[in-house]
């Protein structure tokens, strides 16, 4: 999450000029700048010490009184990472609302890589064991990621979305529960 220095940017522009590679590198740098702006609001939580059947309900119960967006993702999932990047402005616009963004992954994402990736993802994070994930996926009938579960302020599941539906759709679904 370290943006390019001014000198590095000048070097890229001099070397590549207006070639597509220059544009790609500089766009990635802008993405890193946006992610870095949010890295101070990361909370890594211990998975609740309950049976694997109760992990999800315990996580959701922690946020009672708030609308909860659970995002099931993995470090290797391109669509997951792209969706998180797209939602940065949404999260910024809702930061003073009673909404919490909770990100859940498992050991299919190497722990050290996960710890590095979450530094740029504002929100609450949980890292599940394989058995915990399997139990939740089976109970919630999750068969793909990203998958989003949206809970109302009472902790009742209101919506399940498989695949990223776009920022406007997510915003509409969250705001109707406020």
C-alpha positions as CSV (number, residue, x, y, z in Angstrom):
1,X,0.0,0.0,0.0
2,X,2.9,2.4,-0.7
3,X,2.1,4.8,-3.5
4,X,4.8,5.6,-6.1
5,X,7.0,8.6,-5.3
6,X,7.0,11.6,-7.6
7,X,10.3,10.5,-9.0
8,X,9.0,7.0,-9.8
9,X,6.0,8.6,-11.6
10,X,8.3,10.8,-13.6
11,X,10.5,7.8,-14.5
12,X,7.4,5.8,-15.6
13,X,6.2,8.7,-17.8
14,X,9.6,9.2,-19.3
15,X,10.2,5.5,-20.0
16,X,6.7,4.5,-21.2
17,X,5.4,7.8,-22.5
18,X,1.7,7.5,-23.3
19,X,1.9,3.7,-23.9
20,X,-0.8,1.6,-22.3
21,X,1.6,0.2,-19.8
22,X,2.2,3.7,-18.3
23,X,-1.6,4.2,-18.0
24,X,-2.0,0.8,-16.3
25,X,0.8,1.4,-13.8
26,X,-0.4,4.9,-12.9
27,X,-4.0,3.7,-12.5
28,X,-2.8,1.0,-10.2
29,X,-1.0,3.7,-8.2
30,X,-4.3,5.7,-7.9
31,X,-6.0,2.5,-6.6
32,X,-3.3,2.1,-4.0
33,X,-3.7,5.7,-2.9
34,X,-7.4,5.1,-2.4
35,X,-6.9,1.9,-0.5
36,X,-4.1,3.4,1.7
37,X,-6.5,6.2,2.7
38,X,-8.7,3.6,4.4
39,X,-6.1,1.5,6.0
40,X,-6.5,3.1,9.4
41,X,-10.0,1.7,10.0
42,X,-9.2,-2.0,9.9
43,X,-10.3,-4.2,12.8
44,X,-9.1,-7.8,12.8
45,X,-11.4,-9.8,15.1
46,X,-10.8,-13.2,16.7
47,X,-13.4,-15.7,15.5
48,X,-15.9,-16.3,18.4
49,X,-14.9,-19.3,20.5
50,X,-18.2,-21.2,20.0
51,X,-19.1,-24.2,18.0
52,X,-18.8,-24.0,14.2
53,X,-22.6,-24.0,14.0
54,X,-22.8,-20.8,16.1
55,X,-19.9,-18.8,14.6
56,X,-22.0,-16.8,12.1
57,X,-24.8,-15.9,14.6
58,X,-22.2,-14.8,17.1
59,X,-20.5,-12.6,14.6
60,X,-23.8,-11.0,13.6
61,X,-24.9,-10.6,17.2
62,X,-21.8,-8.5,17.9
63,X,-23.3,-5.8,15.7
64,X,-26.9,-5.8,16.9
65,X,-28.4,-2.3,16.4
66,X,-26.6,-1.8,13.2
67,X,-27.2,-2.9,9.6
68,X,-24.6,-5.5,8.8
69,X,-23.1,-6.3,5.4
70,X,-21.2,-9.6,5.5
71,X,-18.8,-10.0,2.6
72,X,-17.5,-13.5,2.0
73,X,-14.3,-13.2,0.0
74,X,-10.8,-14.6,-0.6
75,X,-7.4,-13.0,-1.4
76,X,-7.3,-15.0,-4.7
77,X,-10.7,-13.8,-5.9
78,X,-10.3,-11.0,-8.4
79,X,-14.1,-10.1,-8.5
80,X,-14.0,-9.9,-4.7
81,X,-11.1,-7.5,-4.7
82,X,-12.6,-5.4,-7.5
83,X,-15.9,-5.1,-5.7
84,X,-14.2,-4.0,-2.5
85,X,-12.4,-1.3,-4.5
86,X,-15.6,-0.2,-6.1
87,X,-17.3,0.1,-2.7
88,X,-14.8,2.5,-1.2
89,X,-16.9,5.6,-2.1
90,X,-20.0,3.9,-0.8
91,X,-18.4,3.1,2.5
92,X,-17.2,6.7,2.8
93,X,-20.7,8.0,2.1
94,X,-22.2,5.7,4.8
95,X,-19.5,6.1,7.5
96,X,-21.7,8.1,9.8
97,X,-24.6,5.7,9.5
98,X,-25.4,2.6,11.7
99,X,-23.9,0.2,9.1
100,X,-20.9,-2.1,9.6
101,X,-19.0,-3.8,6.8
102,X,-17.8,-7.3,7.9
103,X,-15.3,-9.3,5.8
104,X,-15.0,-13.0,6.2
105,X,-12.4,-15.3,4.6
106,X,-10.9,-18.6,5.4
107,X,-7.7,-20.6,5.1
108,X,-8.0,-20.9,1.3
109,X,-6.4,-17.4,1.6
110,X,-2.9,-17.8,3.2
111,X,-2.9,-16.0,6.5
112,X,0.1,-13.8,5.9
113,X,-1.4,-12.7,2.5
114,X,-4.8,-12.0,4.1
115,X,-3.2,-9.9,6.9
116,X,-1.5,-7.9,4.2
117,X,-4.6,-7.5,2.0
118,X,-6.9,-6.4,4.9
119,X,-4.7,-3.4,5.6
120,X,-6.5,-1.7,2.7
121,X,-10.0,-2.8,3.4
122,X,-11.8,-0.6,5.9
123,X,-14.1,-2.7,8.1
124,X,-14.2,-5.6,10.5
125,X,-12.4,-8.8,9.5
126,X,-12.6,-12.5,10.5
127,X,-10.5,-15.4,9.4
128,X,-12.3,-18.8,9.6
129,X,-11.1,-22.3,9.8
130,X,-12.1,-24.6,6.9
131,X,-14.7,-26.4,9.0
132,X,-16.3,-23.1,10.2
133,X,-16.5,-21.9,6.6
134,X,-17.9,-25.2,5.3
135,X,-20.6,-25.1,8.0
136,X,-21.6,-21.5,7.2
137,X,-21.6,-22.1,3.5
138,X,-23.7,-25.2,3.8
139,X,-26.2,-23.5,6.2
140,X,-26.5,-20.3,4.1
141,X,-26.3,-22.2,0.8
142,X,-23.3,-20.2,-0.4
143,X,-21.6,-21.7,-3.4
144,X,-19.7,-18.8,-4.8
145,X,-17.8,-15.7,-3.8
146,X,-18.2,-12.9,-3.5
147,X,-21.4,-13.5,-1.6
148,X,-23.0,-10.9,0.6
149,X,-25.4,-11.3,3.5
150,X,-27.2,-8.2,4.6
151,X,-28.7,-8.2,8.1
152,X,-31.1,-5.6,9.6
153,X,-30.6,-3.9,12.9
154,X,-32.2,-6.7,14.8
155,X,-29.8,-9.3,13.3
156,X,-32.3,-10.8,10.9
157,X,-31.0,-11.9,7.5
158,X,-32.7,-9.6,5.0
159,X,-30.8,-10.3,1.8
160,X,-28.4,-12.7,0.2
161,X,-26.6,-11.6,-2.9
162,X,-24.3,-13.9,-5.0
163,X,-21.8,-11.9,-7.0
164,X,-21.3,-8.2,-6.9
165,X,-24.4,-6.4,-8.0
166,X,-22.9,-3.0,-8.2
167,X,-22.5,-0.1,-5.7
168,X,-25.9,1.5,-6.4
169,X,-27.7,-1.8,-5.7
170,X,-25.8,-2.4,-2.5
171,X,-26.4,1.2,-1.3
172,X,-30.1,0.9,-2.0
173,X,-30.4,-2.3,0.0
174,X,-28.4,-1.0,2.9
175,X,-30.2,2.4,3.1
176,X,-33.7,0.8,3.1
177,X,-32.7,-1.0,6.4
178,X,-31.6,2.2,8.2
